[in-house]
Amino acid sequence: MLRKSILLIAVLQLAALIAHAHVDLTKPCARYSSAPGCPPPPAGQSIDYNTNAPISSGGINTQPLCKHSVPYEKRTVYKAGESISTEYGIGSAHGGGHCQWALSYDHEKTWVVIQTEIRTCLQGAVTGQIVKIPVTIPPDAPSGDATFMWLWVNSIGIRELYSNCADIRVEGRDGGSINGFEPLLANYNATYGIIPEFPNPTDPDGHELFDARKPITITVKGSGTGAASTPDPSSSSKPNKNVASGRRDHLQSSMLFISTAIMLSLVSLCL
Ligand SMILES: *[C@@H]1O[C@H](CO)[C@@H](O)[C@H](O)[C@H]1NC(C)=O
């Protein structure tokens, strides 16, 4: 009986930990967010009460980038060069980590990173806090409907990648290009590999992978044609990957999977 209750408490604690161990973008509103002031989801979609859940765990992706693909009907308008005061709801900040912010003008097919913060992003944030981070839309950003994506690689805990997207409209130049880098989707899948935990200042944190991100130029057509964009033909995709680390990650993921399976079967046996 006692053993049963202890186990039950352990399971409940684990569930609580899973429910709180997260962060999400609350301003501009992440797609279908339940945060106060966010619009209702587009027709046929429902409110996402788990916008703060990661899109991968242990190097295995569980959700696509952005989580949802149908944009909000209404977009938040920002001017090129404007600094957006982005906001994040903190469940648990996992020691902070690496953030990237990226824009897509072609419905999430191609992305250009517009801002990166290595290591210190969300560091020191506490549960319940709203963290504000200014993100600048490039001054030369062309006008058009765009997807604004936040990505986060946590420092401490199960290796995860977080992604939320907001639907915005940029008011800037009439057509043009943005030069930058493709986002690094560390911890997401075997293509990108895993960045191990980096709780101590001297721990390797994979920043060199960010330095090695592939350059990309995205181009948006001018006047009359709306927000259609053409990816630069010169920017073929070849993600940076280290074969040895890929193999190691695979091993890590398998071990995580096996240990989780063993733990779950033990729990079900005891209950
Ligand atoms: C990893 O995810 C990216 C982005 O969705 C995708 O392009 C790539 O093919 C994926 N790699 C694997 C091995 O699934």
The ligand as an SDF file (V2000), in Angstrom:
LIG
                    3D

 14 14  0  0  0  0  0  0  0  0999 V2000
   15.2220   17.0540  -39.9170 C   0  0  0  0  0  0  0  0  0  0  0  0
   14.2990   18.1170  -39.9790 O   0  0  0  0  0  0  0  0  0  0  0  0
   14.4640   18.9720  -41.0870 C   0  0  0  0  0  0  0  0  0  0  0  0
   13.4560   20.1090  -40.9470 C   0  0  0  0  0  0  0  0  0  0  0  0
   12.1490   19.6330  -40.8600 O   0  0  0  0  0  0  0  0  0  0  0  0
   14.2710   18.1870  -42.3810 C   0  0  0  0  0  0  0  0  0  0  0  0
   14.5010   19.0240  -43.4800 O   0  0  0  0  0  0  0  0  0  0  0  0
   15.2300   17.0040  -42.3950 C   0  0  0  0  0  0  0  0  0  0  0  0
   14.9900   16.2190  -43.5210 O   0  0  0  0  0  0  0  0  0  0  0  0
   15.0670   16.1680  -41.1320 C   0  0  0  0  0  0  0  0  0  0  0  0
   16.0470   15.1020  -41.1050 N   0  0  0  0  0  0  0  0  0  0  0  0
   15.7130   13.8260  -40.8490 C   0  0  0  0  0  0  0  0  0  0  0  0
   16.8410   12.8560  -40.8140 C   0  0  0  0  0  0  0  0  0  0  0  0
   14.5520   13.4740  -40.6470 O   0  0  0  0  0  0  0  0  0  0  0  0
  1  2  1  0
  1 10  1  0
  2  3  1  0
  3  4  1  0
  3  6  1  0
  4  5  1  0
  6  7  1  0
  6  8  1  0
  8  9  1  0
  8 10  1  0
 10 11  1  0
 11 12  1  0
 12 13  1  0
 12 14  2  0
M  END
$$$$
